[in-house]
Amino acid sequence: MLPRFSLGILFAVLAAASRPLAMGGTHDLLAVGVRVEETVDGIPVRRLALGMPVGRALGAYEKLLRSSGRAALVQGTTVYAPAPADPGPDPRVVEVIYYGHGSRAGRAPVVFTAPAGPGLPGAAEAREAGRELARLPGPVTAAAARVLLRTGDVEAYREALEALAGVEADAASAEARSTAADDAAPVLRRIVAIGILRRLGGATLHPDLFRRLAADPDPAIAGAAK
């Protein structure tokens, strides 16, 4: 058996190794999302799928970091990538979104709308990773959404709830009710939760909660609930 002091040193080393590094890295990525468009009964429909930043999606991110899109990716502004001349069969990848915390932007989208031109290193790989992600089953999105709900970025939180609502409406409703009713939660986060809750039944299913929210002392909360 290791002496007690040796165990203490070992735990200290492991704890230090688990902390985010000052220079940042892929350990600060929470999830990756893809927004795709597909035709349903002749109507273009968009949906958001989520997954974990591993495999091809992670490789694409690291390649994008070495491209001219690095600054936008790190700052959380939009990276514009050339749209493919032939988008291929449905679903068509509209954007791939990297979600992070700490040293990484809360939300860094890569959109495929730029005019055809010189390729952006990593963009093609990101698009293919997005296509793969869009084909994965709903439980993958649900698991990634639960991780992403920890984000401090309001738009990323909204998209986590949006994606979760698409595959597990009851779980999304429970999270939205909890956040909407939490007086200590940030106002914008509560407003997002109220909006999602409206889509999932709103005041019809939760009349007591919506009456309480409509009487909230914060006019923004009250307005969102009316």
N, C-alpha and C positions, 0 to 999 in steps of 0.2 A: 504494500500500500504506500502511496506517495505521502510524504510528510505534509502536515497541514499547510505549512508555509508554501510548499511547492504547488499545492492545489490553488492557493490564493493567487500565486503568480500566473498560473495557467489560466484561471478565470479572467484575470486582468488583461492578459494578452488577447484572449478570445473576445472580450468586450471591446477592446480597442480596435480589433480587426473588423468588428461588425459595424463600427461607426462610419457614416459617410465621410469620404475623403474631402479635403478642402478643395481639391481641383475638380471635384465632381466626377460623374461617370454613369455608366448604364445602370448601376445599382439604384440610382435615383429615378428610374423610369417606373411608373406604376402600371401602365397598361398601354395598349395600342388599339386604335379603332379604325374601322373602314366604313365610309358611307358609300353605298352602292345604289345604282339606279337600275331598275328592271321594269319590264313591261308586263303589267297584269291586266288581262282583259282589254288590251289596247291602250291602257293608261299608264304613263310613266310613274313609278312609285319608288320613293327613296326609303332606305332603312339603314340603321346603324348597327354594326356588329362589333363586339369587343373581344380582345384576347390578351394574352400576356406577351411582353416584349422579349421574345425568344426566337431562335432560329433565323429564318430569312428576314423577318421583320426587324430583328435586332441588327443583323448584318447590313441591311439597307440603311438603318439609322447611322451606324458607324461610318458607312461610306458617304452619306450625306454630310456628316460632320467634316469630311475632308474636301467638300465641294464649295462652290460659291454660295450655297444655301446655308452655310454654317451659322452665320450671324443671325439670320431669321430663325433658325431652328433653336438656337440657344436662348434668344430673346423672347420666343413665343409669338413671333409674327409669321405671316403666311409665306411659305416657300412655294413659288410658282414653278411648276414643272410642265414641260411640253405635253400636250394631249396627243395620244397615239393617233397616227393616220387611220389605222383600223382598230377601233376599240374592242373588236372581238365580240363573242356572244355575251348575252346577259349572264350574270349581272355586270354592269359597267362600273368600274371604280371611279368615283368622283373625287374623293379625297381620302388620304390616310392621315391619321392624327396620332401623334405621340403625346402621352400624358405623363407628366413627371411631378416631382416635388424637390425640395432642397436645391441642389445645384442645377436642376433641369426645369425648364418652363412647365407651368401647369398644363398648358395646351399649346402644341406646336403642329399646325396643320400643313400638309403637303397637298396642294390641289393641282389637278391635272387639267388646267384650262389655258395655259400659256400657248401662244401660237407655235406652230412647228418650228423648230430651230435646233441649235446645238443641244445635244443631250445633257442632262444634269446627272452627274455620277450618283448612283444610288436610287434615282427616281424610278427607273424601270423595275428594280428589285423591290422597291416599296409597293409599287402597283401590283406586282405579282404576289407579294406577301398578302396584300389586301384581298386579292381575288381568292387566295387560299383560305384566309380568315373568314370570308363571307360564306364559304361552303361548310364551315364547321357547325355542329349542332348547337341549339340554344343554351344548353347547360354551360358551354364554354363562355358565351357572352355573360351569362348570369354570374359565373364565378369571377370573371374579370371586373364586372360592374361592382360587385361587393368590395373588391379591393379599391376600385376607383372612388367609391363613396367616401373614402378617407381624405380625398383631395381638399385643398383649401381654395382651389380655383372654382369660382361660381359656375362658369360655363362648362367646365369639365364635370362638375357635380350634376348639372342639368343633363348633360349627355349620358352620364352613368345611369341616372334615373330613367331617361328616355329609353336607353337600350334595355335596361332591366324590365321596364314596362312592356316591351315588345316580346319578351320571352317568359317572364314570371310576373304577371300583373299584380298578384296578391302580395308578393314580396316588395314590389315597387310601391304599392299603396301603403303598406305598413311603414316603410322607411319615410315616405312623404308625410304621413300623418304624424309620425314621431317628430320630424324636423319642424313641420308647420306649427305644432303645438308647443315647441320648445322656446320659451321666452328668452333663454340665454343664447340661442343660436343667432348667427349674423342675420340681419334683416334680409339681405339679398338672397341668402340661402333659403330662408323661410318662404320668400316670395316664389322662388323656383319650385319649392316643394308644393306650395298651394296650386301653382299652375299645372303641375303634373297630376296632382290630386283631382283637379277639375276634369282633366281628360279621363280619369279613371272612375268617374261617377260623381265627384264633387259633392255639393250640398245634398243631392238626392240620397246618397248613401251615408253621408256623415253630417246630418243636419246640426247636431249639437256642436260639433267642432267648428263648423262654418259660422254658426251664430256667435260662438265665442271669438273667433278670429275677426268677424265683422265689427266686434265691439273693442278690438284691440286699441290701446292708447296710441300706437304708432299708426299714423294715417296711411302709410304705405301698405302695411299689413292689412288694415281694415279695408282699404280700397281693393286689394287683390282678392279678398274674400267675398266682396259684394257682387 
